[in-house]
Amino acid sequence: MNGNTGKIVNVDLTAGKMTVETLPEEYYRKYIGGSGLAAKLFWERGNFAADPLSPEAMLLFMNGPFAGLRLSGASRNSVAGCSPLTGHWGDSSCGGFFAPELRYAGFDGLILTGKAAKPSILLIVDDKVTVEDGSAYWGKGTDEVTAALKAKYGKDYRTLVIGPAAEHLVRYTMILNDGHHATGRAGFGAVMGSKNLKAIVIKATKKDMMLADPAAFDVLRKDLNVRIKDALASDVLHENGTAANLMGGVYSGDVPVKNWTSNFWEEAADALTGSTLTDNYLTRRGACAYCGIACKRYVEVKDGPYAIPDGPGPEYETIVAFGTLIGSIDLAATCKAGRVCNDLGLDSISAGGTIAWAMEAFERGDLTLTDTGGVELKWGDLDTVINRVLPMISRREGKLGELLADGSVAAAKKIGKGLDYTVHSKGLEAPMHDPRGGGHGMALTYAMSPRGACHVADPMLFVEMGARYYPEIGFDFMLEPKTGENKAEAAVMSVALGAIENSACFCQFADAEVTIPDWLALFNTVAGYGWEAKDMMAAGKRVFFLKRLINYRYGLTSADDCLTPRMLEPGKDGEAEGSQVDLEPMKARFYELMDIDPVSGIPTPAALAALGMADEAKHVA
Amino acid sequence: MEFWKDEAEPIKAFLALFAASAADPELFEGLKKVNQLIWFDYTESGPNCSFYVDARGGELKFGAGKPADPPDLTMSLSADDAHRSWSDKLNPVMAITRKKIRVKGSATGLLKLAPKLKKVAAIYLKVLKDLGWEDKIIK
């Protein structure tokens, strides 16, 4: 098979049994790879009745077709399955260095089921996959475990590690690659934890890959690598990281403040923006495998209450989630909070979102000292957040730790108050982009995203900024962000493009420079599909539809394509003042354009048949 | 050109804009934070149609033509699109994506100025009125 290895390895941790399997090429043509291929395999093999934290649950690690091919931004991987946070389909993308290694080992994917009898490590050395004793690492932070694994096996072994929070089955836990790169969202760290799997360690040496047209690909790859590196956005990201434009976001109203009660905190613009991180704390820049952008940060906070040694620095999402969202503009504190989240293995977006909800609940009196076990929750009190709340959550310790360990929605349900000021879609806490300021189209795609509120399921965030333009497929929108005009039309293409990005496992920062002809040339030179634009867009749409069908099997309908009341309130201040998302008309138009049934929320049989999904249609008929 | 009768007009307007902006304390501070030498290259609208802003070292200087030093950032576009841009009628991100604006060099400094563009546009409006060019104001 060209482009992909065609092979996945199935690991039954209960039996300690590994089987290598060859997938039909049709699967790749129809679902590309990454989260699309994961959805296809989950659709066929997933146990939809299983608790996501039970041995029966399936956890999938999937590469895209360009993994390891030395193309900037194209060596990410996807982790997928049933999210323990939301109870339905979840996927989470990660950069770092795992994907190339898996490909060099001869696999496009890894599927885990079962539960090891004791804490374990999965060791992959080329095509040899073994389960090793991981007891010595259980209970320890990701930092220590990553260092210990690299000391034991070698620095060039790549690691995926969970933290103590995942061992305690906290439902928004991540998987950390090489101590820096997070598979953050949807709680898959806890799925590994539930399987007694502390880490995956991988090393490969083969690198033999079949491409349809290696010479043509190499020309394209070199050209794209230069264009991606030289792009204006890449320069900005390299210089000041993913928070480079936080200042612009503050002024547009995109940056949420105090659990989305405000869209504007002017002092945050200077205090938290990427250039301030660069000036005050940056020690060096880093990159994911083969990426020329190098947007990753290493930081050191030399003194003060939030002093941390040189190590991984926070991304935009962490800076806002532990900054304005919880009432702080202390950048050193966000650096430390990010480091603590990494070590404990917590998704900083859901952690920040859940804590912000709890702070508002405490302020309102919906949460009391009795509920929190005596912990006072005050806006901007990062000392308490870092030193008490995060560790308590990670161990489900005390009333507060137990309350917040399942996320904001579960916490609100548990206390019977505050559901109206949770900020999520489909149970996934929203990322740090407020559509009232950033763009109403993003509200639509938050609501439509199969995994829940997500800014990377598709490129709508960039579309509304004006940073995406694909005239070859009619994607030529001049959008006014703070209205609903033409957003459904843009979303139709955006969700398909997003599905292509996440199935090809291509970074949204890097692939901004990839035109439609480039995308086609990539698929055709690597995998030899002979695709035209309509074929590629159909694959994207197919992936989007399949994830919706999976959710339908979990009981989700169009009623779940919604946002919470807080997100639908008018913006109160700054440029977003008065900006109110009118979701329902956008949603109705989107369904109409996508041929999605407005009640069930799934595509009509005709829409599915047009994409070669008649069998899937029968399953949900 | 849609808005200008010759290549001298836009430069006159834009230099007046920067003079007025420099007189505004908030914008003056904002411009200094850019800390770059920027060449606004509108030569596609005429060989002498360009100006520079030098915000390096805590000072602010500007003048017609290409700067003597190599610029940290060059923004190339037409004088008409520059007029739209300073009037806040052109989404700069969209214009860059569509290659209406070509950027060479580091744009990190400009990001600090971007949130101030609405205020710059208000000053530009006044500058155009002061120059007696109300007919050039984009409604």
Chai-1 contact restraints between the chains, C-beta under 6 A:
chainA,res_idxA,chainB,res_idxB,connection_type,confidence,min_distance_angstrom,max_distance_angstrom,comment,restraint_id
A,L232,B,V103,contact,1.0,0.0,6.0,A-B,restraint_1
A,L232,B,A107,contact,1.0,0.0,6.0,A-B,restraint_2
A,D235,B,S106,contact,1.0,0.0,6.0,A-B,restraint_3
A,V236,B,A107,contact,1.0,0.0,6.0,A-B,restraint_4
A,V236,B,T108,contact,1.0,0.0,6.0,A-B,restraint_5
A,E239,B,T108,contact,1.0,0.0,6.0,A-B,restraint_6
A,N240,B,T108,contact,1.0,0.0,6.0,A-B,restraint_7
A,N245,B,L111,contact,1.0,0.0,6.0,A-B,restraint_8
A,G248,B,A114,contact,1.0,0.0,6.0,A-B,restraint_9
A,G248,B,P115,contact,1.0,0.0,6.0,A-B,restraint_10
A,Y251,B,P115,contact,1.0,0.0,6.0,A-B,restraint_11
A,M465,B,V93,contact,1.0,0.0,6.0,A-B,restraint_12
A,G466,B,N91,contact,1.0,0.0,6.0,A-B,restraint_13
A,G466,B,V93,contact,1.0,0.0,6.0,A-B,restraint_14
A,G466,B,M94,contact,1.0,0.0,6.0,A-B,restraint_15
A,G466,B,T97,contact,1.0,0.0,6.0,A-B,restraint_16
A,A467,B,V93,contact,1.0,0.0,6.0,A-B,restraint_17
A,A467,B,T97,contact,1.0,0.0,6.0,A-B,restraint_18
A,Y469,B,T97,contact,1.0,0.0,6.0,A-B,restraint_19
A,Y469,B,R98,contact,1.0,0.0,6.0,A-B,restraint_20
